[in-house]
Amino acid sequence: MDAVNAKIYSVETAAERAEALSAAATAVQGGKVIVVPTDTVYGIAADAFSAGGVRALLAAKGRSRQMPPPVLIYSSSVLAGLADDISDEARALADAFWPGPLTLICYAQPSLTWDLGDTKGTVALRVPSDDLTIDLLRQTGPLAVSSANKTGRVAATTAAEAADQLGENVELIVDGGIRPVNRGEDVEAKDIMPSTIVDCTGETPVIVREGAIGADEIRSVAPGALTKRQWDEQRRIEAQQALDARAMAEEPTAGSVSAAQVADEIEHEPIKPARRASAPSNTSHLSKLVGASTSTGGVDQLRTEGAHFVESQRAQDVTKPLSVDTARSLVFGTKK
């Protein structure tokens, strides 16, 4: 077992809960990394707007910028403050499954300054179904959160398991008991279902990862949603149709491209961003209200290959200035 430097806070009594939440919020606001329970497993968390905190989170897990963390928010009312060009399907899925184990990939608001890693201009958002986590999010604002484990190891479902893996890397651990709270005694940690991830940045929602919410449940709300395998197959079919149309329009030549070559290119084509979120000035109203750090990193997150709109089909990006009252309402669900 690794040395444990992190203080572990119990939440069994009201006083202990208040102390734990206060300590956790203070740590996060200071750019520190903590471990908190969620509705699925324990998560390692940092202020989503602290570039240093996010770097520390990734380093603790042994991850690179190519695997950026999702962001937890306390309410679906925050969605419009962090995401841009939100599709009808994304809104419907959020209404149906939030709070709960559903992560939605959307375009990031270009008016925010943050650096979650190589995001390709998107952000993965989720509202957890856990009162303790929600109470913390109300105090801290959006948190970058990933499962509490070293890369390649099983995610922690207890505070002790989290301390074993990350005790040297985090400021504190909030002990909320076993997770998920309704977990049966015969269910092992490795069998806990993660959240389902749906990429909503394209015309067709793509189920990037099937988890606690099945594909059929997703389709009951977004009938056109495809699994990643179905999406890849659809792209291959479209490529073949394009090749057939080309063959009918011209005689084959020595340099003709075969269907196999086209399929291979699709399979190995690197993911290209449909859009890059801009790095706005640090005086942005929305950036200040959500507690953004002063650093200006690019927002580039790896997302579903080919699921984004073609650039020429999208409207020109325009940073939309928001009033203080509007921004406060969108991000925190409050008005001043």
Buried (B, 14 or more C-beta within 10 A) or exposed (E): EEEBEBBBBBBEEEEEBEBBBEBBBBBBBEBBBBBBBBBBBBBBBBBBBBBBBBBBBBEBBEBEBEBBBBBBBBBBBBBBBBBBBBBEBBBBBBEBBBBBBBBBBBBBBBBBBBBBBBBBBBBBBBBBBBEBBBBBBBBBBBBBBBBBBBEEBBBBBBBBBBBBBBBEBBBBBBBBBBBBEEBEEEBEBEEBBBBBBBBBBBEBBBBBEBBBBEBEBBBEBBEEBBBBEBBBEBBBEEBEEEBEEEEEEEEEEEEEEEBEEBBEEBEEEEBEBBBBBBBBEEEBBBBBBBBBBEBBBBBBBBBBBBBBBEEEEEEEBEBEEBEEEBBBBBBBBEEE
